[in-house]
Amino acid sequence: MSRKWVLTGVAVLAVTATAGVLAYTWTATGPPSAGAGPAPAQTVAIVRADLSDTREVAGTLGYGAETPLKGHKAGTITWLPQVGGEIDRGKVLYKVDEQPVLALFGDTPLYRKLDTPGTKGKDVKVLEANLAALGYSPGTVDEEFTAATSAAVKKWQRANGVKETGAVDPGDVVVLQAKSRISAVKAQLGDPAEGELLSVTGTSTAVTVPLDPGQVSLAAKDAKVGVTLPTGKQVLGTVAQVGTSVQSGKGSDPNSSPKVTVTITLDEPGNFESAPVRVQFTTETHKGVLAVPITALVALREGGYAVQVRGGGLVAVKTGLFSQGRVEITGSGLVEGTQVVIAT
C-alpha cells in the first residue's frame, strides 16, 4: 500500500501578510491509477535576506506644510502675488502704498528697526548675510550693525526704488526660511497691510503625514520610507521634518484627535502636485536572516510550523518576522540554498 499527502485543512496566520499555511496528515490509499503519476512538487530555495516590518498610514502629496505670513507695515495693500508663484531672496513679496516689501532668507525675523551703528543681534546678521548674498557688501557679516551696513542698505534700497534711509524697519521685509511658493493669498487689494496676508510652502513637492503623538517614534528624521502614489507606483522618500508641536484636531468630527505633522521629500516626485498617498514607515528590521515564502510553512497538528525539504521530510522551524509575503525561519540543518516545498 502506498502513502501520499492529502490536504485536510488550512490554518490562518495572525499576521498582516495574507497567505495559506497548509496542514497535512498521512492517509492510506490504494495504488494510483495507471498513467496518472503524481505532479512534481514545486520548490524554492531558502534565501538570506533583510526583512522589515512596516506600518502604513495615509498622507497627502503637495508642497508641504503651509506657513502663514503676517504684514507688519501700516498702509494699504496695493499689489499681491499670484498663487503658485515662487519668491526668491530679494524679490517683492507684496506692496504697501506702492512700496515693495522684500523677501529675505534666515532663521530670525526682524523685530526692531535697524539703523544705529553698534546695534548687535542675530537679526543684524540675517540682514547682513542677505545684503552680501544680493551683492551689497556690508563688510564683515556678523551681528553688529555698522556704517558699512547702513551704506549697503542704501545701495539695496536704491536698486529697489525705495527711499534711501540706510535703515530697515521690520515691516520693510519678510524673513523666509528659503525660496518659497505662494500657496494662498488671503488679503485683497485695498485691505489694511497688517495681519495675515499670505501663506507659503516649499517649492518642491512633499508628503505631509498627520501622526498621533504616540506614533511619532515611527518617523526619525532622515529615515527612508516607502510611498505609494495614486498610480500604484512605489517610490522612496526621506523624512525631512518632524513637527515639534501638537496640533489640535479640526472640524466637528468627535473622533478627531491632536496630530503631529511629518514632512517627507520624495526621491522621485512624479507628475502629481496634489494627491492622497500611502506612506510605509519601517518599524523593525532583521538583517541577513533565512527567509522563505509564507506558503512554504506547514502548520503542525501538535502546534508550531515546519517546512518540507525536497527529497526529505518535515523540519520544524521557529518563525520570526513576517514581511511582504516572506517569513524569517530557523531550523535544524536549514541553510541558504536548501530547497523547500511550497503550496500551489
Residue pairs with C-beta under 8 A, 6 or more apart in sequence:
1 28
1 29
1 30
1 31
2 29
2 31
2 32
3 26
3 27
3 28
3 29
4 27
4 29
4 38
5 24
5 26
6 24
6 25
6 27
6 29
7 22
7 23
7 24
8 23
8 24
8 25
9 23
10 20
10 21
10 22
10 23
11 21
11 22
11 23
11 299
12 21
13 19
13 21
13 294
13 297
13 322
15 322
16 322
17 294
17 322
17 323
17 324
17 325
19 293
19 294
19 295
19 325
20 295
20 343
21 294
21 295
21 297
21 298
21 299
21 305
21 343
22 297
22 298
22 299
22 343
23 298
23 299
23 300
23 301
24 298
25 301
32 38
41 308
41 310
41 341
42 341
42 342
42 344
43 310
43 339
43 340
43 341
43 342
44 292
44 293
44 296
44 339
44 340
44 342
45 336
45 337
45 338
45 339
45 340
46 290
46 291
46 292
46 329
46 334
46 335
46 336
46 337
46 338
46 339
46 340
47 290
47 291
47 292
47 336
48 288
48 289
48 290
48 291
48 336
49 288
49 289
49 291
49 326
50 285
50 286
50 287
50 288
50 289
51 285
51 286
51 289
51 291
51 320
51 321
51 322
51 323
51 326
51 328
52 282
52 284
52 285
52 286
52 321
52 323
53 282
53 283
53 284
53 285
53 321
53 322
53 323
54 226
54 280
54 281
54 282
54 283
54 323
55 215
55 218
55 280
55 281
55 283
56 278
56 279
56 280
56 281
57 209
57 211
57 215
57 278
57 279
57 281
58 209
58 276
58 277
58 278
58 279
59 207
59 208
59 209
59 227
59 264
59 276
59 277
59 278
59 279
60 207
60 208
60 209
60 274
60 275
60 276
60 277
61 205
61 206
61 207
61 229
61 266
61 272
61 273
61 274
61 275
61 276
61 277
62 201
62 205
62 206
62 207
62 208
62 273
62 274
63 181
63 183
63 201
63 202
63 203
63 204
63 205
63 206
63 273
64 201
64 202
64 204
64 206
64 208
64 263
65 201
65 208
65 243
65 261
65 263
66 183
66 184
66 199
66 200
66 201
67 177
67 180
67 199
67 200
67 201
68 186
68 196
68 198
68 199
69 93
69 174
69 196
69 197
69 198
69 199
69 200
70 194
70 195
70 196
70 197
71 77
71 94
71 96
71 101
71 171
71 187
71 193
71 194
71 195
71 196
71 197
72 170
72 171
72 194
73 96
73 101
73 169
73 171
73 172
73 193
73 194
74 96
74 171
74 193
74 194
75 96
75 97
75 99
75 192
75 193
76 96
76 97
76 190
76 191
76 192
76 193
77 94
77 95
77 96
77 187
77 188
77 189
77 190
77 191
77 192
77 193
77 197
78 95
78 96
78 97
78 98
78 189
79 92
79 94
79 95
79 98
79 189
80 94
80 185
80 187
80 188
80 189
80 197
80 198
81 87
81 92
81 93
81 94
81 182
81 185
81 198
82 182
82 185
83 182
83 183
83 184
83 185
84 181
84 182
85 181
85 182
86 179
86 180
86 181
86 182
86 203
87 93
87 103
87 176
87 179
87 180
87 181
87 182
87 200
88 103
88 179
89 103
89 104
89 105
89 130
89 133
89 134
89 179
90 102
90 103
90 104
90 130
90 134
91 102
91 103
92 100
92 101
92 102
92 103
92 160
93 100
93 101
93 102
93 103
93 174
93 198
94 100
94 101
94 187
94 193
94 197
94 198
95 101
96 171
96 193
97 193
99 162
100 160
100 161
100 162
101 171
101 172
101 173
101 174
102 160
102 172
102 173
102 174
103 173
103 174
103 175
103 176
103 180
104 110
104 126
104 127
104 130
104 173
104 174
104 175
104 176
105 130
105 133
105 175
105 176
105 177
105 178
105 179
106 126
106 129
106 130
106 175
106 177
107 122
107 126
107 175
107 177
108 122
108 123
108 125
108 126
108 175
109 123
109 170
109 174
109 175
110 123
110 126
110 127
110 168
110 169
110 170
110 172
110 173
110 175
111 123
111 170
112 123
112 170
113 167
113 168
113 169
113 170
114 123
114 124
114 127
114 145
114 149
114 167
114 168
115 145
115 150
115 165
115 166
115 167
115 168
116 145
117 145
117 146
117 147
117 149
117 150
118 144
118 145
118 146
119 144
119 145
120 143
120 144
120 145
121 143
122 143
124 142
124 143
124 144
124 145
124 149
125 141
125 142
125 143
126 175
127 138
127 145
127 149
127 153
127 168
128 138
128 141
128 142
128 145
128 149
128 152
129 141
131 137
131 138
131 149
131 152
131 153
131 156
132 138
132 141
134 156
136 152
136 153
136 155
136 156
136 159
137 148
137 152
138 146
138 148
138 149
138 151
138 152
138 153
139 146
139 148
139 149
139 152
150 166
150 167
151 166
153 165
153 166
153 167
153 168
154 164
154 165
154 166
157 163
157 164
157 165
157 166
158 164
162 172
171 193
176 200
178 202
179 203
180 200
180 201
180 202
180 203
181 200
181 201
181 202
181 203
182 198
182 199
182 200
183 199
183 200
183 201
184 198
184 199
185 197
185 198
186 196
186 197
186 198
186 199
187 193
187 195
187 196
187 197
187 198
191 197
204 265
204 269
205 266
205 269
205 270
205 272
205 273
206 240
206 263
206 264
206 265
206 266
207 227
207 237
207 263
207 264
207 265
207 266
207 277
207 279
208 261
208 262
208 263
208 264
209 219
209 261
209 262
209 263
209 264
209 279
210 247
210 259
210 260
210 261
210 262
211 218
211 219
211 259
211 260
211 261
211 262
212 257
212 258
212 259
212 260
213 246
213 258
213 259
213 260
216 242
216 260
216 262
218 281
218 283
219 225
219 239
219 242
219 262
219 281
220 239
220 242
221 239
221 240
221 241
221 242
222 238
222 239
223 238
223 239
223 281
223 282
224 236
224 237
224 238
224 282
225 236
225 237
225 238
225 239
225 264
225 279
225 280
225 281
225 282
226 234
226 235
226 236
226 237
226 279
226 280
227 234
227 235
227 236
227 237
227 264
227 266
227 277
227 278
227 279
227 280
228 234
228 277
228 278
228 279
228 280
229 235
229 270
229 272
229 275
229 277
230 272
230 275
230 276
230 277
231 270
233 270
235 266
235 267
235 268
235 270
236 266
236 267
236 268
237 264
237 265
237 266
237 267
237 279
238 264
238 265
238 267
239 262
239 263
239 264
240 263
240 264
240 265
241 262
241 263
242 260
242 262
242 263
243 260
243 261
243 262
245 260
246 258
246 259
246 260
247 258
247 259
247 260
247 261
248 258
249 256
249 257
249 258
249 259
250 256
264 279
284 321
286 320
286 321
286 328
289 320
289 321
289 328
290 328
290 329
290 330
290 334
290 335
290 336
291 326
291 327
291 328
291 329
292 307
292 326
292 327
292 329
292 340
292 342
293 325
293 326
293 327
293 342
294 322
294 325
294 326
294 327
295 342
295 343
295 344
296 307
296 308
296 327
296 340
296 341
296 342
296 343
297 305
297 306
297 307
297 317
297 319
297 327
298 305
298 306
298 307
298 308
298 314
299 305
300 306
300 314
300 316
304 316
304 317
304 318
305 316
305 317
305 319
306 314
306 315
306 316
306 317
306 331
307 314
307 315
307 317
307 329
307 331
307 334
307 340
307 341
308 314
308 315
308 340
308 341
309 315
309 334
309 338
309 339
309 340
309 341
310 339
310 340
310 341
315 331
315 332
315 333
315 334
316 331
316 332
317 329
317 330
317 331
317 334
318 329
318 330
318 331
319 327
319 328
319 329
320 327
320 328
320 329
320 330
321 327
321 328
322 328
